[in-house]
Amino acid sequence: MKTTVSASVWLLIVALVLGLAPGPAAAHENSGGEDRPVRLRVTARFSPIGSIVGNLTEPGAAMIDGRIAAAQQHIWGGELLQAPTDATVRVSFDLTGEAALATGALARFGVIPADNGAQVLVASILRGSVNFKLRPDAGAYVEAAGSAFTASSGARFSVGVLDGKALLKVVSGNVAASEPGAQQKYILRPPAGQGGSISVAARATRQVQIQVTDENDRPVPDLAILFTLGDPCLGTLGIGAAAGTTFTEKTDRRGIATVPLIAGAAKCAGTLVAKVQGTDITYTYRVQVQSNTGFWNLQNSLIVAGIAAAGLTTGIILTNQSGDPIQPVPPPKVTP
């Protein structure tokens, strides 16, 4: 059984997975076309959708919304799950199957019912890769790096994010990229005062912005922008558990999306690409990380040492604010 999803459903699922639109929602089929996509209805769920499998009590274990997860801890849907850097994390879903987060992966999950009675596992992968093993009566919808995939019931596959692009590997079943709808025209450019080249000192933080307008030059608010660093030596984007070489942020009412760039420790040059998620519309910044040795570099240290030596040999006199020489204070006299 193959599950197809319309563009409106895509927006609905992203809102569900990111936890931005709690409460009832619905997506209906497009009656104007020959294909009849499966209608998905989302209702509030007051029970867990699954749980983490295995012993996760060791330091550095899996995290749920920034907190260390316990073995068999329930997943309610919409939480941010993070696998440790040295182990995978397996999640068992009551109605849809299993998902295994590879080392360092970040993802959110949800489960929604379809009109035909099947359950659909919904996943949004922010970093790393996730392996899926679906039950015979459950499908899946997976979003990663601006791409979306629909999987047939019982499929086994993996989806990952590498260098800002989504990678799909199918083991069994049918998994296909969702067809995007008509692409709106957007214009990306740096806001006033920020050029196309960015220079930042090593280990420093710099706010990088991109402005999005429509074809009539009006700001476009609430639009997801995917930022991607072309080279890991440039540093990381974002703050917190989701920080990495890619980061997604939405535009504000001025049509501006902002992401913190935390520069790497060494001199480096590369690119930072801002992309309207779900489209091929991009803008590329040139980024230069400058060496940051501070004041106490070798040259300044030699200068200061030279000044100190000159003071010892020429007899520099220290004065107070009034210009009078500072008299040395004799040591105290101790009498037995």
VEXGU-210424 format. One record per residue (C-alpha): residue in one letter; x, y, z. Coordinates in steps of 0.02 Angstrom, whole numbers, plus 50000, padded with zeros to 5 digits. Layout:
<torlos>
+------+-------+-------+-------+
| rest |    px |    py |    pz |
+------+-------+-------+-------+
|    a |     X |     Y |     Z |
...
+------+-------+-------+-------+
</torlos>
This chain:
<torlos>
+------+-------+-------+-------+
| rest |    px |    py |    pz |
+------+-------+-------+-------+
|    m | 50000 | 50000 | 50000 |
|    k | 50072 | 50168 | 49950 |
|    t | 50030 | 50325 | 50046 |
|    t | 50029 | 50491 | 49952 |
|    v | 50030 | 50659 | 50037 |
|    s | 49977 | 50826 | 49965 |
|    a | 50067 | 50992 | 49991 |
|    s | 49942 | 51050 | 50120 |
|    v | 49971 | 50890 | 50219 |
|    w | 50158 | 50924 | 50213 |
|    l | 50132 | 51090 | 50300 |
|    l | 50017 | 51008 | 50426 |
|    i | 50143 | 50872 | 50467 |
|    v | 50288 | 50993 | 50488 |
|    a | 50183 | 51095 | 50610 |
|    l | 50139 | 50937 | 50706 |
|    v | 50316 | 50872 | 50719 |
|    l | 50391 | 51039 | 50770 |
|    g | 50257 | 51062 | 50900 |
|    l | 50208 | 51233 | 50834 |
|    a | 50023 | 51203 | 50813 |
|    p | 49948 | 51099 | 50953 |
|    g | 49765 | 51054 | 50944 |
|    p | 49652 | 50982 | 50809 |
|    a | 49697 | 51006 | 50627 |
|    a | 49646 | 50925 | 50463 |
|    a | 49707 | 50908 | 50285 |
|    h | 49585 | 50863 | 50145 |
|    e | 49611 | 50786 | 49975 |
|    n | 49625 | 50888 | 49816 |
|    s | 49462 | 50858 | 49726 |
|    g | 49524 | 50941 | 49568 |
|    g | 49652 | 50808 | 49519 |
|    e | 49642 | 50627 | 49467 |
|    d | 49752 | 50565 | 49609 |
|    r | 49662 | 50552 | 49775 |
|    p | 49788 | 50576 | 49916 |
|    v | 49752 | 50493 | 50082 |
|    r | 49666 | 50616 | 50198 |
|    l | 49750 | 50636 | 50366 |
|    r | 49664 | 50702 | 50520 |
|    v | 49760 | 50754 | 50674 |
|    t | 49678 | 50751 | 50844 |
|    a | 49746 | 50779 | 51017 |
|    r | 49826 | 50623 | 51088 |
|    f | 49832 | 50598 | 51275 |
|    s | 49936 | 50439 | 51281 |
|    p | 50116 | 50395 | 51235 |
|    i | 50155 | 50347 | 51056 |
|    g | 50303 | 50237 | 51106 |
|    s | 50456 | 50224 | 51216 |
|    i | 50645 | 50217 | 51213 |
|    v | 50713 | 50039 | 51213 |
|    g | 50868 | 49987 | 51311 |
|    n | 50969 | 50041 | 51461 |
|    l | 51010 | 50226 | 51445 |
|    t | 51063 | 50270 | 51621 |
|    e | 51248 | 50290 | 51580 |
|    p | 51323 | 50467 | 51570 |
|    g | 51306 | 50545 | 51398 |
|    a | 51155 | 50438 | 51356 |
|    a | 51006 | 50491 | 51250 |
|    m | 50925 | 50659 | 51282 |
|    i | 50742 | 50707 | 51271 |
|    d | 50713 | 50895 | 51257 |
|    g | 50885 | 50924 | 51332 |
|    r | 50863 | 50805 | 51480 |
|    i | 50945 | 50634 | 51503 |
|    a | 50822 | 50498 | 51455 |
|    a | 50788 | 50343 | 51560 |
|    a | 50763 | 50166 | 51499 |
|    q | 50586 | 50133 | 51436 |
|    q | 50546 | 50319 | 51448 |
|    h | 50384 | 50360 | 51355 |
|    i | 50379 | 50466 | 51197 |
|    w | 50223 | 50573 | 51181 |
|    g | 50258 | 50651 | 51012 |
|    g | 50348 | 50811 | 50963 |
|    e | 50496 | 50794 | 51084 |
|    l | 50672 | 50826 | 51023 |
|    l | 50769 | 50661 | 51037 |
|    q | 50958 | 50662 | 51033 |
|    a | 51070 | 50509 | 51020 |
|    p | 51240 | 50513 | 51108 |
|    t | 51400 | 50525 | 51005 |
|    d | 51452 | 50346 | 51044 |
|    a | 51291 | 50246 | 51035 |
|    t | 51128 | 50226 | 50940 |
|    v | 50956 | 50249 | 51017 |
|    r | 50808 | 50138 | 50972 |
|    v | 50629 | 50197 | 50990 |
|    s | 50483 | 50075 | 50983 |
|    f | 50316 | 50146 | 50928 |
|    d | 50157 | 50058 | 50985 |
|    l | 50066 | 50065 | 50818 |
|    t | 50193 | 50099 | 50682 |
|    g | 50358 | 50007 | 50709 |
|    e | 50533 | 50059 | 50760 |
|    a | 50659 | 50197 | 50729 |
|    a | 50845 | 50191 | 50771 |
|    l | 50939 | 50355 | 50788 |
|    a | 51121 | 50340 | 50735 |
|    t | 51258 | 50416 | 50842 |
|    g | 51234 | 50603 | 50865 |
|    a | 51067 | 50608 | 50772 |
|    l | 50929 | 50732 | 50815 |
|    a | 50747 | 50699 | 50770 |
|    r | 50565 | 50725 | 50818 |
|    f | 50425 | 50598 | 50796 |
|    g | 50236 | 50591 | 50792 |
|    v | 50099 | 50468 | 50743 |
|    i | 49941 | 50516 | 50648 |
|    p | 49794 | 50413 | 50583 |
|    a | 49741 | 50403 | 50401 |
|    d | 49561 | 50386 | 50338 |
|    n | 49595 | 50208 | 50280 |
|    g | 49631 | 50155 | 50459 |
|    a | 49820 | 50144 | 50438 |
|    q | 49939 | 50234 | 50555 |
|    v | 50073 | 50351 | 50487 |
|    l | 50237 | 50379 | 50577 |
|    v | 50294 | 50559 | 50554 |
|    a | 50476 | 50607 | 50577 |
|    s | 50578 | 50766 | 50560 |
|    i | 50766 | 50735 | 50555 |
|    l | 50874 | 50884 | 50603 |
|    r | 51044 | 50799 | 50607 |
|    g | 51121 | 50629 | 50573 |
|    s | 51025 | 50478 | 50509 |
|    v | 50879 | 50371 | 50567 |
|    n | 50838 | 50191 | 50518 |
|    f | 50653 | 50146 | 50505 |
|    k | 50568 | 49976 | 50517 |
|    l | 50380 | 49994 | 50491 |
|    r | 50243 | 49873 | 50540 |
|    p | 50147 | 49788 | 50397 |
|    d | 49997 | 49902 | 50426 |
|    a | 50089 | 50068 | 50451 |
|    g | 50164 | 50196 | 50331 |
|    a | 50283 | 50341 | 50362 |
|    y | 50317 | 50521 | 50313 |
|    v | 50493 | 50587 | 50342 |
|    e | 50560 | 50763 | 50320 |
|    a | 50747 | 50803 | 50316 |
|    a | 50846 | 50953 | 50252 |
|    g | 50698 | 51022 | 50154 |
|    s | 50657 | 50855 | 50070 |
|    a | 50509 | 50743 | 50110 |
|    f | 50484 | 50556 | 50085 |
|    t | 50331 | 50443 | 50097 |
|    a | 50349 | 50258 | 50137 |
|    s | 50231 | 50114 | 50104 |
|    s | 50170 | 49999 | 50243 |
|    g | 50303 | 49882 | 50309 |
|    a | 50448 | 49972 | 50226 |
|    r | 50626 | 49968 | 50294 |
|    f | 50736 | 50116 | 50251 |
|    s | 50849 | 50254 | 50319 |
|    v | 50850 | 50442 | 50296 |
|    g | 50995 | 50553 | 50346 |
|    v | 51062 | 50730 | 50330 |
|    l | 51237 | 50756 | 50259 |
|    d | 51309 | 50925 | 50209 |
|    g | 51135 | 51001 | 50213 |
|    k | 51060 | 50871 | 50096 |
|    a | 50942 | 50726 | 50130 |
|    l | 51002 | 50550 | 50090 |
|    l | 50884 | 50402 | 50067 |
|    k | 50928 | 50217 | 50073 |
|    v | 50789 | 50089 | 50044 |
|    v | 50808 | 49911 | 50111 |
|    s | 50634 | 49848 | 50067 |
|    g | 50463 | 49918 | 50022 |
|    n | 50422 | 50076 | 49926 |
|    v | 50492 | 50245 | 49979 |
|    a | 50477 | 50395 | 49865 |
|    a | 50515 | 50580 | 49872 |
|    s | 50357 | 50683 | 49889 |
|    e | 50320 | 50791 | 49739 |
|    p | 50332 | 50976 | 49783 |
|    g | 50190 | 51092 | 49740 |
|    a | 50203 | 51249 | 49633 |
|    q | 50356 | 51346 | 49692 |
|    q | 50327 | 51524 | 49745 |
|    k | 50453 | 51655 | 49692 |
|    y | 50563 | 51718 | 49833 |
|    i | 50709 | 51839 | 49835 |
|    l | 50850 | 51810 | 49960 |
|    r | 50977 | 51944 | 50002 |
|    p | 51076 | 52010 | 50150 |
|    p | 50983 | 52141 | 50256 |
|    a | 51039 | 52322 | 50247 |
|    g | 51210 | 52341 | 50326 |
|    q | 51265 | 52161 | 50298 |
|    g | 51359 | 52117 | 50141 |
|    g | 51387 | 51953 | 50055 |
|    s | 51553 | 51922 | 50144 |
|    i | 51564 | 51882 | 50329 |
|    s | 51721 | 51896 | 50434 |
|    v | 51725 | 51830 | 50612 |
|    a | 51864 | 51802 | 50738 |
|    a | 51904 | 51625 | 50792 |
|    r | 51791 | 51561 | 50933 |
|    a | 51685 | 51719 | 50920 |
|    t | 51497 | 51725 | 50891 |
|    r | 51419 | 51820 | 50747 |
|    q | 51234 | 51842 | 50705 |
|    v | 51204 | 51802 | 50521 |
|    q | 51043 | 51861 | 50441 |
|    i | 50953 | 51837 | 50275 |
|    q | 50802 | 51933 | 50214 |
|    v | 50665 | 51855 | 50108 |
|    t | 50545 | 51954 | 50000 |
|    d | 50417 | 51903 | 49871 |
|    e | 50418 | 51951 | 49687 |
|    n | 50337 | 52118 | 49736 |
|    d | 50479 | 52153 | 49860 |
|    r | 50367 | 52128 | 50012 |
|    p | 50440 | 52040 | 50167 |
|    v | 50387 | 51858 | 50187 |
|    p | 50361 | 51812 | 50371 |
|    d | 50353 | 51640 | 50453 |
|    l | 50454 | 51554 | 50315 |
|    a | 50576 | 51414 | 50360 |
|    i | 50756 | 51449 | 50307 |
|    l | 50888 | 51312 | 50309 |
|    f | 51065 | 51376 | 50345 |
|    t | 51211 | 51262 | 50299 |
|    l | 51398 | 51281 | 50327 |
|    g | 51504 | 51221 | 50181 |
|    d | 51650 | 51169 | 50291 |
|    p | 51647 | 51108 | 50473 |
|    c | 51805 | 51209 | 50508 |
|    l | 51697 | 51366 | 50502 |
|    g | 51615 | 51316 | 50666 |
|    t | 51434 | 51281 | 50709 |
|    l | 51264 | 51360 | 50680 |
|    g | 51135 | 51384 | 50818 |
|    i | 51142 | 51361 | 51005 |
|    g | 51093 | 51211 | 51110 |
|    a | 51063 | 51029 | 51064 |
|    a | 51014 | 51069 | 50884 |
|    a | 51177 | 51164 | 50848 |
|    g | 51279 | 51093 | 50704 |
|    t | 51331 | 51128 | 50526 |
|    t | 51147 | 51150 | 50479 |
|    f | 51012 | 51249 | 50568 |
|    t | 50833 | 51297 | 50525 |
|    e | 50753 | 51461 | 50578 |
|    k | 50595 | 51553 | 50526 |
|    t | 50584 | 51731 | 50460 |
|    d | 50509 | 51867 | 50570 |
|    r | 50382 | 51999 | 50518 |
|    r | 50520 | 52091 | 50424 |
|    g | 50558 | 51933 | 50324 |
|    i | 50725 | 51912 | 50413 |
|    a | 50792 | 51747 | 50480 |
|    t | 50937 | 51753 | 50603 |
|    v | 51058 | 51616 | 50652 |
|    p | 51207 | 51624 | 50772 |
|    l | 51373 | 51573 | 50694 |
|    i | 51499 | 51512 | 50824 |
|    a | 51666 | 51517 | 50735 |
|    g | 51792 | 51377 | 50742 |
|    a | 51959 | 51383 | 50831 |
|    a | 52072 | 51403 | 50679 |
|    k | 52086 | 51511 | 50525 |
|    c | 51967 | 51448 | 50391 |
|    a | 51871 | 51503 | 50237 |
|    g | 51712 | 51433 | 50161 |
|    t | 51529 | 51464 | 50124 |
|    l | 51366 | 51480 | 50219 |
|    v | 51211 | 51442 | 50115 |
|    a | 51037 | 51506 | 50159 |
|    k | 50898 | 51408 | 50074 |
|    v | 50709 | 51423 | 50076 |
|    q | 50661 | 51253 | 50143 |
|    g | 50573 | 51143 | 50016 |
|    t | 50637 | 51245 | 49867 |
|    d | 50797 | 51267 | 49769 |
|    i | 50806 | 51455 | 49806 |
|    t | 50970 | 51496 | 49894 |
|    y | 51092 | 51635 | 49938 |
|    t | 51276 | 51599 | 49972 |
|    y | 51385 | 51698 | 50093 |
|    r | 51574 | 51695 | 50091 |
|    v | 51638 | 51666 | 50268 |
|    q | 51813 | 51699 | 50334 |
|    v | 51866 | 51645 | 50509 |
|    q | 52013 | 51753 | 50563 |
|    s | 52149 | 51702 | 50685 |
|    n | 52115 | 51772 | 50858 |
|    t | 52275 | 51775 | 50963 |
|    g | 52220 | 51923 | 51070 |
|    f | 52339 | 52053 | 51142 |
|    w | 52464 | 51929 | 51215 |
|    n | 52534 | 51866 | 51053 |
|    l | 52721 | 51840 | 51026 |
|    q | 52750 | 52012 | 50952 |
|    n | 52661 | 52108 | 51090 |
|    s | 52745 | 52002 | 51223 |
|    l | 52917 | 52049 | 51154 |
|    i | 52869 | 52233 | 51151 |
|    v | 52810 | 52231 | 51331 |
|    a | 52965 | 52135 | 51385 |
|    g | 53074 | 52263 | 51296 |
|    i | 52987 | 52408 | 51383 |
|    a | 53009 | 52324 | 51552 |
|    a | 53194 | 52293 | 51518 |
|    a | 53218 | 52475 | 51464 |
|    g | 53138 | 52533 | 51625 |
|    l | 53260 | 52431 | 51728 |
|    t | 53414 | 52495 | 51636 |
|    t | 53369 | 52680 | 51618 |
|    g | 53289 | 52707 | 51787 |
|    i | 53110 | 52753 | 51744 |
|    i | 53030 | 52855 | 51885 |
|    l | 52851 | 52815 | 51935 |
|    t | 52741 | 52964 | 51980 |
|    n | 52568 | 52985 | 52056 |
|    q | 52422 | 53082 | 51980 |
|    s | 52497 | 53247 | 52041 |
|    g | 52662 | 53214 | 51955 |
|    d | 52761 | 53190 | 52116 |
|    p | 52880 | 53044 | 52123 |
|    i | 52815 | 52894 | 52217 |
|    q | 52926 | 52863 | 52368 |
|    p | 52965 | 52685 | 52413 |
|    v | 52893 | 52625 | 52577 |
|    p | 53029 | 52549 | 52689 |
|    p | 52997 | 52377 | 52761 |
|    p | 52933 | 52371 | 52940 |
|    k | 53063 | 52359 | 53078 |
|    v | 53040 | 52211 | 53191 |
|    t | 53122 | 52216 | 53365 |
|    p | 53125 | 52064 | 53474 |
+------+-------+-------+-------+
</torlos>
